Amino acid sequence: MSISRIILDGLAMSLFFNFSVGMFSFILPQAYSTMFPKEIKLAAAPYVIKKDVNKMRIILFAIYIFVFLYFGISTYFSGLTGFWNLFWTGYFEMLFVNFGDLLILDCLLRGVCKEKKYLIKGAENCKAWEFGEWMKSALPEHLLFWPLTFCPFTGLVVAGIVSLLN
């Protein structure tokens, strides 16, 4: 397992993923409100257009497919072999994306959205914009859910992609 490759790939994909999601959150802000804390989600619900939510899902699906393929192909060209080496490479690379999401989207982007509350119609005065309230939903997601479910899933996907390419 190449630690430097894991770090570089993890950082590269973290930046790609988080800035792509962040950019599209300004293009379809009402649709992305469905991924925000419950209070914001409920306040914005009357203004959410189902067609935009479907567009958002397609965009996110495409971003995830790209991330998985990048991790798999990059790992393949690294010459790594063995299920556990491949699994842990994918796991740790997705962990970088996870922590980047926490820092870039949940801390920095939340601050920008809080200052420009008009972006999300209906949620302008929600208490959930406050840092402490926001972190009540973000921390369990990024410290428990992702590391225990999504990161292992990514490890399996990466190991599967590389196994198929071999």
Backbone torsions as a table, in degrees:
resi	resn	phi	psi	omega
1	MET	NA	129.7	-178.3
2	SER	-98.5	106.1	-177.9
3	ILE	-61.1	-43.0	-178.4
4	SER	-64.4	-37.6	178.3
5	ARG	-67.6	-40.7	177.9
6	ILE	-60.3	-44.9	-179.0
7	ILE	-64.5	-47.9	-178.7
8	LEU	-65.9	-45.4	177.7
9	ASP	-64.5	-41.8	179.2
10	GLY	-61.5	-44.6	178.1
11	LEU	-65.7	-43.7	-179.4
12	ALA	-61.0	-48.3	-178.5
13	MET	-72.1	-31.2	176.0
14	SER	-63.3	-46.2	179.2
15	LEU	-64.9	-45.0	178.8
16	PHE	-59.6	-52.3	-176.8
17	PHE	-59.9	-52.9	-172.9
18	ASN	-69.8	-37.6	177.7
19	PHE	-74.4	-31.6	175.0
20	SER	-65.9	-49.1	179.0
21	VAL	-62.2	-42.9	178.9
22	GLY	-61.5	-42.2	179.6
23	MET	-63.0	-47.0	-179.1
24	PHE	-69.4	-22.6	177.4
25	SER	-68.6	-22.4	175.3
26	PHE	-86.1	-21.9	178.4
27	ILE	-81.0	-40.3	-179.5
28	LEU	-124.7	62.9	-172.4
29	PRO	-63.1	-38.5	-179.6
30	GLN	-64.7	-38.9	179.1
31	ALA	-65.3	-41.8	-179.4
32	TYR	-70.5	-17.5	177.4
33	SER	-62.9	-19.5	178.1
34	THR	-69.4	-12.2	178.7
35	MET	-102.7	2.4	-177.7
36	PHE	-88.2	174.6	177.2
37	PRO	-54.8	156.9	-171.5
38	LYS	-53.5	-44.2	-177.7
39	GLU	-61.8	-42.4	178.8
40	ILE	-68.6	-42.8	179.3
41	LYS	-57.6	-46.4	-179.6
42	LEU	-68.2	-39.9	-179.7
43	ALA	-67.3	-33.9	-177.3
44	ALA	-87.2	-14.8	-173.0
45	ALA	-51.6	-42.1	-178.8
46	PRO	-64.0	-19.5	-176.8
47	TYR	-101.5	-1.6	-177.4
48	VAL	-80.3	130.8	178.5
49	ILE	-100.2	123.9	-175.4
50	LYS	-57.4	-36.3	178.8
51	LYS	-61.9	-40.0	177.6
52	ASP	-67.5	-37.1	177.2
53	VAL	-63.6	-40.5	177.2
54	ASN	-64.3	-40.0	175.9
55	LYS	-60.8	-44.1	179.9
56	MET	-60.2	-43.9	-179.8
57	ARG	-62.5	-40.5	178.2
58	ILE	-64.7	-42.9	178.4
59	ILE	-61.6	-48.0	180.0
60	LEU	-63.0	-40.8	178.4
61	PHE	-60.2	-45.0	179.2
62	ALA	-63.2	-40.8	178.9
63	ILE	-64.0	-44.8	178.9
64	TYR	-63.5	-42.5	178.3
65	ILE	-59.8	-45.0	178.7
66	PHE	-60.3	-44.8	-179.9
67	VAL	-61.1	-47.7	-179.9
68	PHE	-61.6	-45.3	179.5
69	LEU	-64.1	-42.9	178.4
70	TYR	-59.3	-49.4	179.7
71	PHE	-59.1	-44.7	-178.6
72	GLY	-64.4	-47.8	-178.0
73	ILE	-68.9	-41.1	177.7
74	SER	-61.7	-42.7	178.8
75	THR	-66.5	-38.7	177.4
76	TYR	-58.5	-47.5	-178.5
77	PHE	-73.2	-11.9	176.4
78	SER	-75.9	-15.6	179.0
79	GLY	84.6	9.1	179.0
80	LEU	-66.6	144.0	175.4
81	THR	-134.4	165.2	179.0
82	GLY	90.6	131.2	-175.6
83	PHE	-54.5	-49.4	-174.5
84	TRP	-67.1	-37.0	175.2
85	ASN	-62.0	-43.5	179.7
86	LEU	-67.2	-43.4	-180.0
87	PHE	-60.3	-50.8	-176.6
88	TRP	-67.8	-30.3	175.4
89	THR	-62.4	-50.4	178.3
90	GLY	-62.3	-40.2	-179.7
91	TYR	-60.6	-51.9	-176.1
92	PHE	-69.5	-33.0	176.7
93	GLU	-65.2	-41.4	178.1
94	MET	-70.2	-27.8	175.3
95	LEU	-63.0	-35.1	174.7
96	PHE	-63.1	-43.6	178.2
97	VAL	-61.5	-42.3	179.6
98	ASN	-59.3	-51.3	-178.0
99	PHE	-70.7	-30.0	172.9
100	GLY	-64.4	-40.1	176.3
101	ASP	-60.0	-45.1	179.3
102	LEU	-61.0	-46.6	-177.2
103	LEU	-75.8	-48.0	-173.7
104	ILE	-78.7	-51.1	-174.8
105	LEU	-84.0	-45.6	-174.1
106	ASP	-83.4	-20.7	176.7
107	CYS	-103.9	-60.0	-175.9
108	LEU	-70.3	-50.6	-177.1
109	LEU	-66.9	-36.7	177.0
110	ARG	-58.9	-41.4	178.4
111	GLY	-63.2	-40.3	177.7
112	VAL	-66.2	-45.5	-179.9
113	CYS	-65.3	-35.1	179.6
114	LYS	-63.3	-40.1	179.4
115	GLU	-71.6	-26.7	-179.3
116	LYS	-116.5	56.9	-174.9
117	LYS	-57.7	-21.3	-179.7
118	TYR	-65.1	-15.0	179.3
119	LEU	-61.2	-36.7	-178.3
120	ILE	-108.0	101.3	-179.7
121	LYS	-62.4	135.7	177.5
122	GLY	92.1	-19.5	-175.3
123	ALA	-109.9	18.5	-174.2
124	GLU	-59.4	-36.7	-173.9
125	ASN	-112.4	23.1	-179.0
126	CYS	-71.6	139.5	176.5
127	LYS	-67.7	-23.1	-176.5
128	ALA	-66.4	-13.1	176.6
129	TRP	-70.3	-22.9	-179.4
130	GLU	-64.6	144.5	-173.8
131	PHE	-54.5	-48.4	-178.1
132	GLY	-62.6	-41.9	178.6
133	GLU	-66.5	-41.7	-179.7
134	TRP	-62.1	-43.7	-176.6
135	MET	-68.0	-20.2	176.7
136	LYS	-61.9	-27.6	175.7
137	SER	-100.3	-30.1	-176.2
138	ALA	-74.3	-41.4	-176.4
139	LEU	-65.0	-47.3	176.4
140	PRO	-60.0	-36.9	179.0
141	GLU	-62.0	-46.8	-173.0
142	HIS	-89.3	-20.6	179.6
143	LEU	-99.9	-18.6	179.7
144	LEU	-121.1	-60.1	-172.9
145	PHE	-60.0	-56.2	-178.1
146	TRP	-61.1	-52.5	-177.6
147	PRO	-63.5	-26.4	-177.1
148	LEU	-96.5	-16.1	-178.4
149	THR	-125.9	-60.0	-171.8
150	PHE	-73.0	-38.9	178.4
151	CYS	-65.9	-44.3	174.8
152	PRO	-62.7	-37.8	176.2
153	PHE	-59.2	-44.0	178.4
154	THR	-62.5	-41.4	176.6
155	GLY	-57.9	-42.0	178.1
156	LEU	-66.3	-41.4	179.1
157	VAL	-63.6	-45.6	179.1
158	VAL	-61.4	-46.5	179.1
159	ALA	-61.3	-37.5	178.9
160	GLY	-68.0	-44.7	179.9
161	ILE	-60.8	-47.1	-178.4
162	VAL	-65.7	-38.9	178.2
163	SER	-62.8	-39.2	178.1
164	LEU	-67.4	-38.0	-179.6
165	LEU	-70.8	-26.9	178.0
166	ASN	-79.1	NA	NA
